[in-house]
Amino acid sequence: TGKCVLAGNWTNDLGSNMTIIMNSKCNFSGSYSTAVSETPEKIEKSPLRGSQNYRNLTQPVFGFTVNWTFTDSVTVFTGQCFVDETGKEVLKTMWLLRSHADSIKDDWTATRVGTNVFTRQ
Ligand SMILES: CC(=O)N1C(=O)N[C@@H]2[C@H](CCCCC(=O)O)SC[C@@H]21
């Protein structure tokens, strides 16, 4: 199997885009431009920071956090970088979107979960 590299530009089926820059062997930063949001605020590019695991750099597992600059929420993504049967790099991910809750009574409704696939932009 080929090697899947996290660095570079990715896009997903929602039309969101992200750029990943490797800062060391296993840690990265970058930016995320979401195409969709619940908030009426103007969507802005937001920073992301994460890590890929040390042990397998051919198809690495990873996690990262997007700290949304335009609304009071964060999203954590986790997944794996695969080379599919056609030789294309694919990021298979699951995410948790945590929005701000006004009170602890509203905590139960403040976290959403989803899956998403990213391919090269
Ligand atoms: C990859 C994927 O599924 N998503 C994507 O590309 N954008 C949406 C969410 C954007 C949240 C924006 C800030 C907010 O509205 O609180 S993060 C999960 C989902």
Ligand as a Chemical Component Dictionary entry (heavy atoms), coordinates in Angstrom:
data_LIG
# 
_chem_comp.id                   LIG 
_chem_comp.type                 NON-POLYMER 
_chem_comp.pdbx_formal_charge   0 
_chem_comp.three_letter_code    LIG 
# 
loop_
_chem_comp_atom.comp_id 
_chem_comp_atom.atom_id 
_chem_comp_atom.alt_atom_id 
_chem_comp_atom.type_symbol 
_chem_comp_atom.charge 
_chem_comp_atom.model_Cartn_x 
_chem_comp_atom.model_Cartn_y 
_chem_comp_atom.model_Cartn_z 
_chem_comp_atom.pdbx_ordinal 
LIG C1  C1  C 0 -16.611 17.896 8.195  1  
LIG C2  C2  C 0 -17.933 18.239 8.697  2  
LIG O1  O1  O 0 -18.778 17.378 8.806  3  
LIG N1  N1  N 0 -18.239 19.563 9.069  4  
LIG C3  C3  C 0 -17.769 20.700 8.456  5  
LIG O2  O2  O 0 -16.942 20.715 7.516  6  
LIG N2  N2  N 0 -18.355 21.803 9.027  7  
LIG C4  C4  C 0 -19.355 21.393 10.031 8  
LIG C5  C5  C 0 -19.051 22.014 11.382 9  
LIG C6  C6  C 0 -18.722 23.499 11.307 10 
LIG C7  C7  C 0 -19.011 24.189 12.595 11 
LIG C8  C8  C 0 -18.860 25.693 12.422 12 
LIG C9  C9  C 0 -18.971 26.423 13.739 13 
LIG C10 C10 C 0 -20.377 26.302 14.318 14 
LIG O3  O3  O 0 -21.352 26.428 13.557 15 
LIG O4  O4  O 0 -20.467 26.080 15.524 16 
LIG S1  S1  S 0 -17.715 21.061 12.072 17 
LIG C11 C11 C 0 -18.459 19.528 11.481 18 
LIG C12 C12 C 0 -19.168 19.863 10.159 19 
# 
loop_
_chem_comp_bond.comp_id 
_chem_comp_bond.atom_id_1 
_chem_comp_bond.atom_id_2 
_chem_comp_bond.value_order 
_chem_comp_bond.pdbx_ordinal 
LIG C1  C2  SING 1  
LIG C2  O1  DOUB 2  
LIG C2  N1  SING 3  
LIG N1  C3  SING 4  
LIG N1  C12 SING 5  
LIG C3  O2  DOUB 6  
LIG C3  N2  SING 7  
LIG N2  C4  SING 8  
LIG C4  C5  SING 9  
LIG C4  C12 SING 10 
LIG C5  C6  SING 11 
LIG C5  S1  SING 12 
LIG C6  C7  SING 13 
LIG C7  C8  SING 14 
LIG C8  C9  SING 15 
LIG C9  C10 SING 16 
LIG C10 O3  DOUB 17 
LIG C10 O4  SING 18 
LIG S1  C11 SING 19 
LIG C11 C12 SING 20 
# 
